[in-house]
Amino acid sequence: MFTVIEKAVLIMGALRFLSASIEMVAAMLIFKFNDIEKALIINSSLAMVGPIILVVTTTVGLIGVAEKLSLFKISCIFLGVVLILVGIKSR
């Protein structure tokens, strides 16, 4: 009758909704200001939000499955996230 949502899944979904809401507000602000300099400032601000949400969401997910994964697999996942962030910053 009722579906129980795991706590980690609920937090991960809420973080993604928060991220999407921030992106939508930023898009509306870009249209509202209608100025390229302000649009670049807003867009640059979003570059900080994305990686933070990625790391926090991945951390919450890993904590949720920590008992099911070996330490090696968890380390590989964290290394992958770090490599993603390094790849983003090196452009």
mmCIF file as gemmi writes it, N, C-alpha and C atoms, coordinates in Angstrom:
data_model
loop_
_atom_site.group_PDB
_atom_site.id
_atom_site.type_symbol
_atom_site.label_atom_id
_atom_site.label_alt_id
_atom_site.label_comp_id
_atom_site.label_asym_id
_atom_site.label_entity_id
_atom_site.label_seq_id
_atom_site.pdbx_PDB_ins_code
_atom_site.Cartn_x
_atom_site.Cartn_y
_atom_site.Cartn_z
_atom_site.occupancy
_atom_site.B_iso_or_equiv
_atom_site.pdbx_formal_charge
_atom_site.auth_seq_id
_atom_site.auth_asym_id
_atom_site.pdbx_PDB_model_num
ATOM 1 N N . MET Axp A 1 ? 0.818 -1.182 0 1 0 ? 1 A 1
ATOM 2 C CA . MET Axp A 1 ? 0 0 0 1 0 ? 1 A 1
ATOM 3 C C . MET Axp A 1 ? 0.868 1.253 0 1 0 ? 1 A 1
ATOM 4 N N . PHE Axp A 2 ? 1.772 1.385 0.954 1 0 ? 2 A 1
ATOM 5 C CA . PHE Axp A 2 ? 2.673 2.521 0.994 1 0 ? 2 A 1
ATOM 6 C C . PHE Axp A 2 ? 4.062 2.067 0.59 1 0 ? 2 A 1
ATOM 7 N N . THR Axp A 3 ? 4.739 2.901 -0.159 1 0 ? 3 A 1
ATOM 8 C CA . THR Axp A 3 ? 6.109 2.609 -0.547 1 0 ? 3 A 1
ATOM 9 C C . THR Axp A 3 ? 7.04 3.343 0.413 1 0 ? 3 A 1
ATOM 10 N N . VAL Axp A 4 ? 7.962 2.595 0.98 1 0 ? 4 A 1
ATOM 11 C CA . VAL Axp A 4 ? 8.933 3.192 1.889 1 0 ? 4 A 1
ATOM 12 C C . VAL Axp A 4 ? 10.173 3.545 1.078 1 0 ? 4 A 1
ATOM 13 N N . ILE Axp A 5 ? 10.574 4.793 1.156 1 0 ? 5 A 1
ATOM 14 C CA . ILE Axp A 5 ? 11.753 5.252 0.426 1 0 ? 5 A 1
ATOM 15 C C . ILE Axp A 5 ? 12.921 5.26 1.396 1 0 ? 5 A 1
ATOM 16 N N . GLU Axp A 6 ? 14.018 4.671 0.959 1 0 ? 6 A 1
ATOM 17 C CA . GLU Axp A 6 ? 15.213 4.663 1.806 1 0 ? 6 A 1
ATOM 18 C C . GLU Axp A 6 ? 15.671 6.085 2.074 1 0 ? 6 A 1
ATOM 19 N N . LYS Axp A 7 ? 16.233 6.277 3.257 1 0 ? 7 A 1
ATOM 20 C CA . LYS Axp A 7 ? 16.658 7.613 3.678 1 0 ? 7 A 1
ATOM 21 C C . LYS Axp A 7 ? 17.711 8.185 2.727 1 0 ? 7 A 1
ATOM 22 N N . ALA Axp A 8 ? 18.694 7.362 2.33 1 0 ? 8 A 1
ATOM 23 C CA . ALA Axp A 8 ? 19.751 7.837 1.434 1 0 ? 8 A 1
ATOM 24 C C . ALA Axp A 8 ? 19.177 8.231 0.071 1 0 ? 8 A 1
ATOM 25 N N . VAL Axp A 9 ? 18.241 7.45 -0.423 1 0 ? 9 A 1
ATOM 26 C CA . VAL Axp A 9 ? 17.614 7.758 -1.717 1 0 ? 9 A 1
ATOM 27 C C . VAL Axp A 9 ? 16.817 9.054 -1.624 1 0 ? 9 A 1
ATOM 28 N N . LEU Axp A 10 ? 16.128 9.249 -0.527 1 0 ? 10 A 1
ATOM 29 C CA . LEU Axp A 10 ? 15.357 10.474 -0.321 1 0 ? 10 A 1
ATOM 30 C C . LEU Axp A 10 ? 16.272 11.699 -0.291 1 0 ? 10 A 1
ATOM 31 N N . ILE Axp A 11 ? 17.385 11.591 0.422 1 0 ? 11 A 1
ATOM 32 C CA . ILE Axp A 11 ? 18.332 12.711 0.498 1 0 ? 11 A 1
ATOM 33 C C . ILE Axp A 11 ? 18.952 12.979 -0.872 1 0 ? 11 A 1
ATOM 34 N N . MET Axp A 12 ? 19.329 11.924 -1.592 1 0 ? 12 A 1
ATOM 35 C CA . MET Axp A 12 ? 19.931 12.103 -2.916 1 0 ? 12 A 1
ATOM 36 C C . MET Axp A 12 ? 18.95 12.769 -3.875 1 0 ? 12 A 1
ATOM 37 N N . GLY Axp A 13 ? 17.704 12.334 -3.851 1 0 ? 13 A 1
ATOM 38 C CA . GLY Axp A 13 ? 16.693 12.948 -4.704 1 0 ? 13 A 1
ATOM 39 C C . GLY Axp A 13 ? 16.438 14.4 -4.349 1 0 ? 13 A 1
ATOM 40 N N . ALA Axp A 14 ? 16.411 14.685 -3.045 1 0 ? 14 A 1
ATOM 41 C CA . ALA Axp A 14 ? 16.195 16.067 -2.591 1 0 ? 14 A 1
ATOM 42 C C . ALA Axp A 14 ? 17.351 16.966 -3.023 1 0 ? 14 A 1
ATOM 43 N N . LEU Axp A 15 ? 18.567 16.444 -2.949 1 0 ? 15 A 1
ATOM 44 C CA . LEU Axp A 15 ? 19.722 17.239 -3.395 1 0 ? 15 A 1
ATOM 45 C C . LEU Axp A 15 ? 19.644 17.528 -4.891 1 0 ? 15 A 1
ATOM 46 N N . ARG Axp A 16 ? 19.205 16.566 -5.672 1 0 ? 16 A 1
ATOM 47 C CA . ARG Axp A 16 ? 19.067 16.785 -7.122 1 0 ? 16 A 1
ATOM 48 C C . ARG Axp A 16 ? 17.96 17.789 -7.417 1 0 ? 16 A 1
ATOM 49 N N . PHE Axp A 17 ? 16.851 17.739 -6.651 1 0 ? 17 A 1
ATOM 50 C CA . PHE Axp A 17 ? 15.801 18.752 -6.813 1 0 ? 17 A 1
ATOM 51 C C . PHE Axp A 17 ? 16.335 20.133 -6.454 1 0 ? 17 A 1
ATOM 52 N N . LEU Axp A 18 ? 17.131 20.21 -5.385 1 0 ? 18 A 1
ATOM 53 C CA . LEU Axp A 18 ? 17.734 21.482 -4.998 1 0 ? 18 A 1
ATOM 54 C C . LEU Axp A 18 ? 18.634 22.003 -6.111 1 0 ? 18 A 1
ATOM 55 N N . SER Axp A 19 ? 19.448 21.131 -6.668 1 0 ? 19 A 1
ATOM 56 C CA . SER Axp A 19 ? 20.348 21.524 -7.756 1 0 ? 19 A 1
ATOM 57 C C . SER Axp A 19 ? 19.561 22.019 -8.968 1 0 ? 19 A 1
ATOM 58 N N . ALA Axp A 20 ? 18.509 21.29 -9.311 1 0 ? 20 A 1
ATOM 59 C CA . ALA Axp A 20 ? 17.685 21.692 -10.46 1 0 ? 20 A 1
ATOM 60 C C . ALA Axp A 20 ? 16.994 23.031 -10.193 1 0 ? 20 A 1
ATOM 61 N N . SER Axp A 21 ? 16.552 23.244 -8.96 1 0 ? 21 A 1
ATOM 62 C CA . SER Axp A 21 ? 15.903 24.509 -8.614 1 0 ? 21 A 1
ATOM 63 C C . SER Axp A 21 ? 16.881 25.673 -8.733 1 0 ? 21 A 1
ATOM 64 N N . ILE Axp A 22 ? 18.106 25.462 -8.275 1 0 ? 22 A 1
ATOM 65 C CA . ILE Axp A 22 ? 19.128 26.511 -8.389 1 0 ? 22 A 1
ATOM 66 C C . ILE Axp A 22 ? 19.395 26.82 -9.86 1 0 ? 22 A 1
ATOM 67 N N . GLU Axp A 23 ? 19.471 25.787 -10.683 1 0 ? 23 A 1
ATOM 68 C CA . GLU Axp A 23 ? 19.691 25.984 -12.126 1 0 ? 23 A 1
ATOM 69 C C . GLU Axp A 23 ? 18.535 26.757 -12.765 1 0 ? 23 A 1
ATOM 70 N N . MET Axp A 24 ? 17.302 26.435 -12.377 1 0 ? 24 A 1
ATOM 71 C CA . MET Axp A 24 ? 16.138 27.134 -12.942 1 0 ? 24 A 1
ATOM 72 C C . MET Axp A 24 ? 16.121 28.602 -12.522 1 0 ? 24 A 1
ATOM 73 N N . VAL Axp A 25 ? 16.417 28.873 -11.262 1 0 ? 25 A 1
ATOM 74 C CA . VAL Axp A 25 ? 16.46 30.254 -10.789 1 0 ? 25 A 1
ATOM 75 C C . VAL Axp A 25 ? 17.545 31.022 -11.54 1 0 ? 25 A 1
ATOM 76 N N . ALA Axp A 26 ? 18.701 30.377 -11.73 1 0 ? 26 A 1
ATOM 77 C CA . ALA Axp A 26 ? 19.785 31.034 -12.463 1 0 ? 26 A 1
ATOM 78 C C . ALA Axp A 26 ? 19.36 31.347 -13.893 1 0 ? 26 A 1
ATOM 79 N N . ALA Axp A 27 ? 18.669 30.43 -14.54 1 0 ? 27 A 1
ATOM 80 C CA . ALA Axp A 27 ? 18.197 30.676 -15.91 1 0 ? 27 A 1
ATOM 81 C C . ALA Axp A 27 ? 17.219 31.854 -15.947 1 0 ? 27 A 1
ATOM 82 N N . MET Axp A 28 ? 16.33 31.902 -14.977 1 0 ? 28 A 1
ATOM 83 C CA . MET Axp A 28 ? 15.379 33.011 -14.936 1 0 ? 28 A 1
ATOM 84 C C . MET Axp A 28 ? 16.091 34.343 -14.686 1 0 ? 28 A 1
ATOM 85 N N . LEU Axp A 29 ? 17.103 34.338 -13.826 1 0 ? 29 A 1
ATOM 86 C CA . LEU Axp A 29 ? 17.864 35.562 -13.573 1 0 ? 29 A 1
ATOM 87 C C . LEU Axp A 29 ? 18.617 36.025 -14.816 1 0 ? 29 A 1
ATOM 88 N N . ILE Axp A 30 ? 19.16 35.076 -15.56 1 0 ? 30 A 1
ATOM 89 C CA . ILE Axp A 30 ? 19.864 35.43 -16.799 1 0 ? 30 A 1
ATOM 90 C C . ILE Axp A 30 ? 18.901 36.129 -17.763 1 0 ? 30 A 1
ATOM 91 N N . PHE Axp A 31 ? 17.702 35.571 -17.905 1 0 ? 31 A 1
ATOM 92 C CA . PHE Axp A 31 ? 16.715 36.204 -18.781 1 0 ? 31 A 1
ATOM 93 C C . PHE Axp A 31 ? 16.265 37.56 -18.232 1 0 ? 31 A 1
ATOM 94 N N . LYS Axp A 32 ? 16.094 37.633 -16.916 1 0 ? 32 A 1
ATOM 95 C CA . LYS Axp A 32 ? 15.621 38.882 -16.309 1 0 ? 32 A 1
ATOM 96 C C . LYS Axp A 32 ? 16.614 40.019 -16.512 1 0 ? 32 A 1
ATOM 97 N N . PHE Axp A 33 ? 17.895 39.75 -16.245 1 0 ? 33 A 1
ATOM 98 C CA . PHE Axp A 33 ? 18.899 40.808 -16.363 1 0 ? 33 A 1
ATOM 99 C C . PHE Axp A 33 ? 19.215 41.156 -17.814 1 0 ? 33 A 1
ATOM 100 N N . ASN Axp A 34 ? 19.133 40.188 -18.718 1 0 ? 34 A 1
ATOM 101 C CA . ASN Axp A 34 ? 19.339 40.419 -20.148 1 0 ? 34 A 1
ATOM 102 C C . ASN Axp A 34 ? 20.648 41.179 -20.406 1 0 ? 34 A 1
ATOM 103 N N . ASP Axp A 35 ? 21.701 40.765 -19.71 1 0 ? 35 A 1
ATOM 104 C CA . ASP Axp A 35 ? 22.998 41.412 -19.839 1 0 ? 35 A 1
ATOM 105 C C . ASP Axp A 35 ? 24.064 40.313 -19.86 1 0 ? 35 A 1
ATOM 106 N N . ILE Axp A 36 ? 24.946 40.345 -20.845 1 0 ? 36 A 1
ATOM 107 C CA . ILE Axp A 36 ? 25.907 39.273 -21.03 1 0 ? 36 A 1
ATOM 108 C C . ILE Axp A 36 ? 26.887 39.174 -19.863 1 0 ? 36 A 1
ATOM 109 N N . GLU Axp A 37 ? 27.309 40.309 -19.304 1 0 ? 37 A 1
ATOM 110 C CA . GLU Axp A 37 ? 28.248 40.272 -18.183 1 0 ? 37 A 1
ATOM 111 C C . GLU Axp A 37 ? 27.61 39.625 -16.953 1 0 ? 37 A 1
ATOM 112 N N . LYS Axp A 38 ? 26.382 40.015 -16.655 1 0 ? 38 A 1
ATOM 113 C CA . LYS Axp A 38 ? 25.678 39.429 -15.512 1 0 ? 38 A 1
ATOM 114 C C . LYS Axp A 38 ? 25.375 37.953 -15.76 1 0 ? 38 A 1
ATOM 115 N N . ALA Axp A 39 ? 25.067 37.617 -17.011 1 0 ? 39 A 1
ATOM 116 C CA . ALA Axp A 39 ? 24.809 36.21 -17.348 1 0 ? 39 A 1
ATOM 117 C C . ALA Axp A 39 ? 26.055 35.366 -17.123 1 0 ? 39 A 1
ATOM 118 N N . LEU Axp A 40 ? 27.217 35.901 -17.461 1 0 ? 40 A 1
ATOM 119 C CA . LEU Axp A 40 ? 28.465 35.166 -17.242 1 0 ? 40 A 1
ATOM 120 C C . LEU Axp A 40 ? 28.755 34.998 -15.754 1 0 ? 40 A 1
ATOM 121 N N . ILE Axp A 41 ? 28.457 36.015 -14.969 1 0 ? 41 A 1
ATOM 122 C CA . ILE Axp A 41 ? 28.656 35.92 -13.519 1 0 ? 41 A 1
ATOM 123 C C . ILE Axp A 41 ? 27.743 34.842 -12.931 1 0 ? 41 A 1
ATOM 124 N N . ILE Axp A 42 ? 26.491 34.85 -13.329 1 0 ? 42 A 1
ATOM 125 C CA . ILE Axp A 42 ? 25.536 33.85 -12.846 1 0 ? 42 A 1
ATOM 126 C C . ILE Axp A 42 ? 25.974 32.454 -13.283 1 0 ? 42 A 1
ATOM 127 N N . ASN Axp A 43 ? 26.354 32.321 -14.528 1 0 ? 43 A 1
ATOM 128 C CA . ASN Axp A 43 ? 26.781 31.024 -15.047 1 0 ? 43 A 1
ATOM 129 C C . ASN Axp A 43 ? 28.033 30.53 -14.332 1 0 ? 43 A 1
ATOM 130 N N . SER Axp A 44 ? 28.952 31.414 -14.046 1 0 ? 44 A 1
ATOM 131 C CA . SER Axp A 44 ? 30.173 31.034 -13.33 1 0 ? 44 A 1
ATOM 132 C C . SER Axp A 44 ? 29.863 30.579 -11.911 1 0 ? 44 A 1
ATOM 133 N N . SER Axp A 45 ? 28.883 31.204 -11.313 1 0 ? 45 A 1
ATOM 134 C CA . SER Axp A 45 ? 28.478 30.801 -9.967 1 0 ? 45 A 1
ATOM 135 C C . SER Axp A 45 ? 27.939 29.375 -9.96 1 0 ? 45 A 1
ATOM 136 N N . LEU Axp A 46 ? 27.28 29.008 -11.03 1 0 ? 46 A 1
ATOM 137 C CA . LEU Axp A 46 ? 26.754 27.64 -11.132 1 0 ? 46 A 1
ATOM 138 C C . LEU Axp A 46 ? 27.868 26.606 -11.226 1 0 ? 46 A 1
ATOM 139 N N . ALA Axp A 47 ? 29.029 27.016 -11.696 1 0 ? 47 A 1
ATOM 140 C CA . ALA Axp A 47 ? 30.152 26.082 -11.819 1 0 ? 47 A 1
ATOM 141 C C . ALA Axp A 47 ? 30.6 25.571 -10.454 1 0 ? 47 A 1
ATOM 142 N N . MET Axp A 48 ? 30.288 26.292 -9.392 1 0 ? 48 A 1
ATOM 143 C CA . MET Axp A 48 ? 30.617 25.828 -8.045 1 0 ? 48 A 1
ATOM 144 C C . MET Axp A 48 ? 29.55 24.888 -7.504 1 0 ? 48 A 1
ATOM 145 N N . VAL Axp A 49 ? 28.318 25.121 -7.877 1 0 ? 49 A 1
ATOM 146 C CA . VAL Axp A 49 ? 27.208 24.342 -7.328 1 0 ? 49 A 1
ATOM 147 C C . VAL Axp A 49 ? 27.24 22.893 -7.831 1 0 ? 49 A 1
ATOM 148 N N . GLY Axp A 50 ? 27.479 22.71 -9.115 1 0 ? 50 A 1
ATOM 149 C CA . GLY Axp A 50 ? 27.441 21.373 -9.709 1 0 ? 50 A 1
ATOM 150 C C . GLY Axp A 50 ? 28.375 20.375 -9.042 1 0 ? 50 A 1
ATOM 151 N N . PRO Axp A 51 ? 29.661 20.683 -8.932 1 0 ? 51 A 1
ATOM 152 C CA . PRO Axp A 51 ? 30.572 19.73 -8.288 1 0 ? 51 A 1
ATOM 153 C C . PRO Axp A 51 ? 30.252 19.479 -6.814 1 0 ? 51 A 1
ATOM 154 N N . ILE Axp A 52 ? 29.783 20.498 -6.122 1 0 ? 52 A 1
ATOM 155 C CA . ILE Axp A 52 ? 29.432 20.306 -4.706 1 0 ? 52 A 1
ATOM 156 C C . ILE Axp A 52 ? 28.275 19.32 -4.582 1 0 ? 52 A 1
ATOM 157 N N . ILE Axp A 53 ? 27.251 19.495 -5.397 1 0 ? 53 A 1
ATOM 158 C CA . ILE Axp A 53 ? 26.108 18.581 -5.377 1 0 ? 53 A 1
ATOM 159 C C . ILE Axp A 53 ? 26.554 17.175 -5.766 1 0 ? 53 A 1
ATOM 160 N N . LEU Axp A 54 ? 27.425 17.064 -6.769 1 0 ? 54 A 1
ATOM 161 C CA . LEU Axp A 54 ? 27.94 15.759 -7.198 1 0 ? 54 A 1
ATOM 162 C C . LEU Axp A 54 ? 28.634 15.037 -6.049 1 0 ? 54 A 1
ATOM 163 N N . VAL Axp A 55 ? 29.532 15.728 -5.366 1 0 ? 55 A 1
ATOM 164 C CA . VAL Axp A 55 ? 30.295 15.103 -4.284 1 0 ? 55 A 1
ATOM 165 C C . VAL Axp A 55 ? 29.379 14.725 -3.113 1 0 ? 55 A 1
ATOM 166 N N . VAL Axp A 56 ? 28.492 15.623 -2.728 1 0 ? 56 A 1
ATOM 167 C CA . VAL Axp A 56 ? 27.612 15.34 -1.591 1 0 ? 56 A 1
ATOM 168 C C . VAL Axp A 56 ? 26.661 14.195 -1.915 1 0 ? 56 A 1
ATOM 169 N N . THR Axp A 57 ? 26.07 14.211 -3.1 1 0 ? 57 A 1
ATOM 170 C CA . THR Axp A 57 ? 25.15 13.145 -3.491 1 0 ? 57 A 1
ATOM 171 C C . THR Axp A 57 ? 25.861 11.794 -3.554 1 0 ? 57 A 1
ATOM 172 N N . THR Axp A 58 ? 27.054 11.774 -4.127 1 0 ? 58 A 1
ATOM 173 C CA . THR Axp A 58 ? 27.82 10.528 -4.196 1 0 ? 58 A 1
ATOM 174 C C . THR Axp A 58 ? 28.191 10.036 -2.801 1 0 ? 58 A 1
ATOM 175 N N . THR Axp A 59 ? 28.565 10.959 -1.921 1 0 ? 59 A 1
ATOM 176 C CA . THR Axp A 59 ? 28.908 10.584 -0.549 1 0 ? 59 A 1
ATOM 177 C C . THR Axp A 59 ? 27.714 9.98 0.172 1 0 ? 59 A 1
ATOM 178 N N . VAL Axp A 60 ? 26.552 10.596 0.032 1 0 ? 60 A 1
ATOM 179 C CA . VAL Axp A 60 ? 25.341 10.063 0.667 1 0 ? 60 A 1
ATOM 180 C C . VAL Axp A 60 ? 25.034 8.67 0.122 1 0 ? 60 A 1
ATOM 181 N N . GLY Axp A 61 ? 25.158 8.495 -1.177 1 0 ? 61 A 1
ATOM 182 C CA . GLY Axp A 61 ? 24.914 7.19 -1.778 1 0 ? 61 A 1
ATOM 183 C C . GLY Axp A 61 ? 25.896 6.136 -1.291 1 0 ? 61 A 1
ATOM 184 N N . LEU Axp A 62 ? 27.146 6.513 -1.184 1 0 ? 62 A 1
ATOM 185 C CA . LEU Axp A 62 ? 28.16 5.564 -0.709 1 0 ? 62 A 1
ATOM 186 C C . LEU Axp A 62 ? 27.95 5.19 0.753 1 0 ? 62 A 1
ATOM 187 N N . ILE Axp A 63 ? 27.549 6.155 1.55 1 0 ? 63 A 1
ATOM 188 C CA . ILE Axp A 63 ? 27.255 5.854 2.946 1 0 ? 63 A 1
ATOM 189 C C . ILE Axp A 63 ? 26.089 4.865 3.018 1 0 ? 63 A 1
ATOM 190 N N . GLY Axp A 64 ? 25.12 5.03 2.109 1 0 ? 64 A 1
ATOM 191 C CA . GLY Axp A 64 ? 23.961 4.134 2.08 1 0 ? 64 A 1
ATOM 192 C C . GLY Axp A 64 ? 24.305 2.71 1.697 1 0 ? 64 A 1
ATOM 193 N N . VAL Axp A 65 ? 25.337 2.516 0.895 1 0 ? 65 A 1
ATOM 194 C CA . VAL Axp A 65 ? 25.708 1.159 0.467 1 0 ? 65 A 1
ATOM 195 C C . VAL Axp A 65 ? 27.05 0.711 1.033 1 0 ? 65 A 1
ATOM 196 N N . ALA Axp A 66 ? 27.572 1.441 2.005 1 0 ? 66 A 1
ATOM 197 C CA . ALA Axp A 66 ? 28.91 1.163 2.539 1 0 ? 66 A 1
ATOM 198 C C . ALA Axp A 66 ? 29.04 -0.261 3.06 1 0 ? 66 A 1
ATOM 199 N N . GLU Axp A 67 ? 28.004 -0.765 3.662 1 0 ? 67 A 1
ATOM 200 C CA . GLU Axp A 67 ? 28.095 -2.118 4.211 1 0 ? 67 A 1
ATOM 201 C C . GLU Axp A 67 ? 28.074 -3.193 3.132 1 0 ? 67 A 1
ATOM 202 N N . LYS Axp A 68 ? 27.621 -2.851 1.934 1 0 ? 68 A 1
ATOM 203 C CA . LYS Axp A 68 ? 27.531 -3.818 0.843 1 0 ? 68 A 1
ATOM 204 C C . LYS Axp A 68 ? 28.762 -3.809 -0.054 1 0 ? 68 A 1
ATOM 205 N N . LEU Axp A 69 ? 29.604 -2.766 0.033 1 0 ? 69 A 1
ATOM 206 C CA . LEU Axp A 69 ? 30.77 -2.641 -0.835 1 0 ? 69 A 1
ATOM 207 C C . LEU Axp A 69 ? 32.059 -2.837 -0.049 1 0 ? 69 A 1
ATOM 208 N N . SER Axp A 70 ? 33.062 -3.345 -0.759 1 0 ? 70 A 1
ATOM 209 C CA . SER Axp A 70 ? 34.378 -3.474 -0.135 1 0 ? 70 A 1
ATOM 210 C C . SER Axp A 70 ? 35.05 -2.099 -0.093 1 0 ? 70 A 1
ATOM 211 N N . LEU Axp A 71 ? 36.054 -1.99 0.749 1 0 ? 71 A 1
ATOM 212 C CA . LEU Axp A 71 ? 36.8 -0.738 0.856 1 0 ? 71 A 1
ATOM 213 C C . LEU Axp A 71 ? 37.456 -0.374 -0.474 1 0 ? 71 A 1
ATOM 214 N N . PHE Axp A 72 ? 37.917 -1.38 -1.215 1 0 ? 72 A 1
ATOM 215 C CA . PHE Axp A 72 ? 38.536 -1.135 -2.522 1 0 ? 72 A 1
ATOM 216 C C . PHE Axp A 72 ? 37.536 -0.508 -3.495 1 0 ? 72 A 1
ATOM 217 N N . LYS Axp A 73 ? 36.324 -1.03 -3.549 1 0 ? 73 A 1
ATOM 218 C CA . LYS Axp A 73 ? 35.321 -0.49 -4.465 1 0 ? 73 A 1
ATOM 219 C C . LYS Axp A 73 ? 34.923 0.936 -4.089 1 0 ? 73 A 1
ATOM 220 N N . ILE Axp A 74 ? 34.789 1.2 -2.793 1 0 ? 74 A 1
ATOM 221 C CA . ILE Axp A 74 ? 34.469 2.559 -2.347 1 0 ? 74 A 1
ATOM 222 C C . ILE Axp A 74 ? 35.598 3.506 -2.727 1 0 ? 74 A 1
ATOM 223 N N . SER Axp A 75 ? 36.841 3.061 -2.548 1 0 ? 75 A 1
ATOM 224 C CA . SER Axp A 75 ? 37.994 3.889 -2.923 1 0 ? 75 A 1
ATOM 225 C C . SER Axp A 75 ? 38.001 4.176 -4.42 1 0 ? 75 A 1
ATOM 226 N N . CYS Axp A 76 ? 37.662 3.179 -5.233 1 0 ? 76 A 1
ATOM 227 C CA . CYS Axp A 76 ? 37.603 3.373 -6.693 1 0 ? 76 A 1
ATOM 228 C C . CYS Axp A 76 ? 36.541 4.401 -7.072 1 0 ? 76 A 1
ATOM 229 N N . ILE Axp A 77 ? 35.404 4.365 -6.398 1 0 ? 77 A 1
ATOM 230 C CA . ILE Axp A 77 ? 34.334 5.32 -6.688 1 0 ? 77 A 1
ATOM 231 C C . ILE Axp A 77 ? 34.775 6.733 -6.315 1 0 ? 77 A 1
ATOM 232 N N . PHE Axp A 78 ? 35.37 6.902 -5.131 1 0 ? 78 A 1
ATOM 233 C CA . PHE Axp A 78 ? 35.855 8.226 -4.734 1 0 ? 78 A 1
ATOM 234 C C . PHE Axp A 78 ? 36.933 8.725 -5.688 1 0 ? 78 A 1
ATOM 235 N N . LEU Axp A 79 ? 37.822 7.82 -6.114 1 0 ? 79 A 1
ATOM 236 C CA . LEU Axp A 79 ? 38.856 8.199 -7.071 1 0 ? 79 A 1
ATOM 237 C C . LEU Axp A 79 ? 38.222 8.658 -8.379 1 0 ? 79 A 1
ATOM 238 N N . GLY Axp A 80 ? 37.172 7.975 -8.813 1 0 ? 80 A 1
ATOM 239 C CA . GLY Axp A 80 ? 36.466 8.374 -10.026 1 0 ? 80 A 1
ATOM 240 C C . GLY Axp A 80 ? 35.872 9.768 -9.906 1 0 ? 80 A 1
ATOM 241 N N . VAL Axp A 81 ? 35.274 10.067 -8.759 1 0 ? 81 A 1
ATOM 242 C CA . VAL Axp A 81 ? 34.701 11.406 -8.542 1 0 ? 81 A 1
ATOM 243 C C . VAL Axp A 81 ? 35.804 12.46 -8.559 1 0 ? 81 A 1
ATOM 244 N N . VAL Axp A 82 ? 36.926 12.153 -7.912 1 0 ? 82 A 1
ATOM 245 C CA . VAL Axp A 82 ? 38.051 13.09 -7.91 1 0 ? 82 A 1
ATOM 246 C C . VAL Axp A 82 ? 38.56 13.322 -9.339 1 0 ? 82 A 1
ATOM 247 N N . LEU Axp A 83 ? 38.664 12.264 -10.123 1 0 ? 83 A 1
ATOM 248 C CA . LEU Axp A 83 ? 39.117 12.402 -11.508 1 0 ? 83 A 1
ATOM 249 C C . LEU Axp A 83 ? 38.159 13.227 -12.348 1 0 ? 83 A 1
ATOM 250 N N . ILE Axp A 84 ? 36.856 13.076 -12.1 1 0 ? 84 A 1
ATOM 251 C CA . ILE Axp A 84 ? 35.855 13.899 -12.796 1 0 ? 84 A 1
ATOM 252 C C . ILE Axp A 84 ? 36.082 15.37 -12.474 1 0 ? 84 A 1
ATOM 253 N N . LEU Axp A 85 ? 36.272 15.674 -11.19 1 0 ? 85 A 1
ATOM 254 C CA . LEU Axp A 85 ? 36.474 17.055 -10.789 1 0 ? 85 A 1
ATOM 255 C C . LEU Axp A 85 ? 37.78 17.62 -11.336 1 0 ? 85 A 1
ATOM 256 N N . VAL Axp A 86 ? 38.834 16.809 -11.37 1 0 ? 86 A 1
ATOM 257 C CA . VAL Axp A 86 ? 40.114 17.255 -11.95 1 0 ? 86 A 1
ATOM 258 C C . VAL Axp A 86 ? 39.935 17.517 -13.446 1 0 ? 86 A 1
ATOM 259 N N . GLY Axp A 87 ? 39.205 16.645 -14.122 1 0 ? 87 A 1
ATOM 260 C CA . GLY Axp A 87 ? 38.963 16.817 -15.546 1 0 ? 87 A 1
ATOM 261 C C . GLY Axp A 87 ? 38.167 18.065 -15.862 1 0 ? 87 A 1
ATOM 262 N N . ILE Axp A 88 ? 37.24 18.397 -15.002 1 0 ? 88 A 1
ATOM 263 C CA . ILE Axp A 88 ? 36.427 19.601 -15.202 1 0 ? 88 A 1
ATOM 264 C C . ILE Axp A 88 ? 37.286 20.844 -15.007 1 0 ? 88 A 1
ATOM 265 N N . LYS Axp A 89 ? 38.133 20.824 -13.991 1 0 ? 89 A 1
ATOM 266 C CA . LYS Axp A 89 ? 38.942 22.004 -13.662 1 0 ? 89 A 1
ATOM 267 C C . LYS Axp A 89 ? 40.093 22.227 -14.642 1 0 ? 89 A 1
ATOM 268 N N . SER Axp A 90 ? 40.493 21.22 -15.398 1 0 ? 90 A 1
ATOM 269 C CA . SER Axp A 90 ? 41.666 21.363 -16.255 1 0 ? 90 A 1
ATOM 270 C C . SER Axp A 90 ? 41.354 21.93 -17.644 1 0 ? 90 A 1
ATOM 271 N N . ARG Axp A 91 ? 40.149 22.386 -17.881 1 0 ? 91 A 1
ATOM 272 C CA . ARG Axp A 91 ? 39.845 22.92 -19.202 1 0 ? 91 A 1
ATOM 273 C C . ARG Axp A 91 ? 40.235 24.31 -19.353 1 0 ? 91 A 1
